[in-house]
Amino acid sequence: MKLVASGQSLGARVEDLDLSKPLSDEAFKQLEQALGKFGVLSYPGQNLTSLQLKNFSERFGRLEVNVANLYQEPGLPEVMILSNMVENGKPLGLSDAGQDWHTDMSYSSMIAFTNVLYGIEIPHRDGEPLGNTEFCNMHAAYDGLPGELKTRLAGMTITHDFAKFWDKMRREKGSSRPALTDAQRKAKPPVTHPVFMTHPITGEKVLYANPGYSMRINELPQEESDRILAFLFEHQLQSKYQYRHRWSVGDVLMWDNMGTLHNAVADYRPDEHRYIKRCQVMANRYFEQAAP
């Protein structure tokens, strides 16, 4: 196994590792540390069954079954399909997954550690890949905050709500997302997490806020909360903190949700097909019941 750093704020490529085979304990430890350090890891040229994708992913923690219970691999509900493809008038997957800046599962009491995506069909135009995935570095975003704001917000918490992002996506043109049922909303009530989290792998502080799910800073008046959240969102999305993964067929891409934000770039047409399988890994290896 060889790690090749991107040289940017985030990202490394893992070469000479076949993910269809079981990971050794040594390889697992290397990858876990690399996720903390680089935030985003890509594994080119993989050839996996859905079961092999699931087996690799669950080495890192408990797999989440998405609360929407849509577009799951038959017999493997932990494997979700992300796709804009339609067969016989029926969508094959969630077509607008992740199309705005967010951190997966910040709306859950047990937050997410890593997402694992396997690119089976990737759209291209003029020889360039489309539907690439962007990331922002939350270690660097915390470090770059003004000192007085770090002191002001230390110990404060943010409310995160699953419905915020889902409802926003439904308002976007062409969305195929159904409205959440009352049962789905009750299954994911709003939760609170610290504004600043100590990352369990690096031991360093990260900014744990995101435009997709963060609603308000609980210890502040609404107006002040709105103003500071708007500042945090603008701050964390600065280009100097960003990294973009350019997809190729056979890529497996995984990222650390505690130390990054991500955004799926929606720059492809309905006839430019994208088909990706995804597993979400919870952070139960690090937190017993809930996020710190």
Secondary structure, DSSP 8 states (H G I E B T S, - for coil): -EEEE-SSSS-EEEES--TTS---HHHHHHHHHHHHHHSEEEE-S----HHHHHHHHHTTS-B---TT--SEETTEEEEEEEE--EETTEESSBTTTT-SSB-TTTTSSS-EEEEEEEEEE--EETTEE-S-EEEEEHHHHHHTS-HHHHHHHTT-EEEE-HHHHHHHHHHSTT-------HHHHHHS--EEEESEEE-TTT-SEEE---TTTEEEETTS-HHHHHHHHHHHHHHHT-GGGEEEE---TT-EEEEETTTEEEEE-----TTS--EEEEEEEESTTT-SSS--
